[in-house]
């Protein structure tokens, strides 16, 4: 009897141990199963969100007619977009200029006949330089007039910003003087002194003055300054006084710093109004 009891107890012990082990295995497996379903749910939610974003995207509602209307109503951005593709092809297939060669400048190539003419006639070069200096004095006089006489400092602030930035950039990257440079003692700055090439202060100052003239509806003066500025650009290319990029950036710099000067004025006006309020 005792032997039978021991055997029964032993069997019951094994059964209890087996039951406990199986329950433990089930407990361990349950979280894994739950995590798997949670991951599937997260993936489904993520896919739903992505589908929602795509369905709400602007391009999903566009049609062929919209594409044609883009060229019809926005031709300038479309032309620039095509030009972007063209110049990407040019840039990636162009042979780089070796470090031992002078920079290639298309403006110099176009104005080469006029350059040779001024080489043959130094007096004409001096006359053009003197006329250009007169134009620079006209710019300076107008910009100072708007501040000192009319009490509108925006153009003066823009010019100060512009020439300060030009000085920093010109010193940081000191470009070599173009080959064939035709200097003149009558040119501005007067006296054949050294100067920064990047970017053109002559052009930027003209643009600042012209923008102010348009702002004040002085249309005739603005057109006159623009015409003289174009002639100035041609002369600077002919005399190799600036690279083409210097002149082009000068136009953009004039616009940029006039805009920054306007924002500066607005911030000061708002600050004064806030302090009074």
C-alpha angles and dihedrals in degrees: 000000000000090000091051091050091050091049091049092048091049091051091048090051091053091048092050091049091048091049092049092049094050091048090051091052091051091050091051093049097048098071091048091054091048093049091051092054090045090054091051091050091050091051091050091050091048092050090048091052091049091050090049092051092049093047090052094045115119096234091058089068095047122107135193088263090057089054092052091046088054090064091041100051101026106038096148097059089044092052090049090049091054090045088053091057091046095051092044086060091046093048096049095047100039121109110240118241108252118243090243093059129076117255117274111242120183091199090060091050093052094047097043095111091053090046091056090048092056091046088057093045111042092171091060089051090054092049092051090047091052092049090050090052089053089054091051089052089051090055092048093047094050094047093049090045092057089056106034099036106023096034094232108128098178097100092045091050090048091051093049090049091047098049092044091053090044090053092051094047094041092053094044093053111028105190120206117257109262116256112258095028111174108208127188135192089225093058123102119283083045119227105042092276123164119270142180116261100202112095125007111245089185091063097038092052091050091052092050091052093045093051091052091050090054091047088056091043093245090146099165093051091047093052090047091052092047091051092048089047091056090050088048091053091051092049093049090052093046092050091041088237092140138012116246091252091057091057096044092050088047089063092050092044092055091053094043098050093044087055092047091049089052091052089048091053092048092051091052093048091050091048092052091047090049092050091049091048 
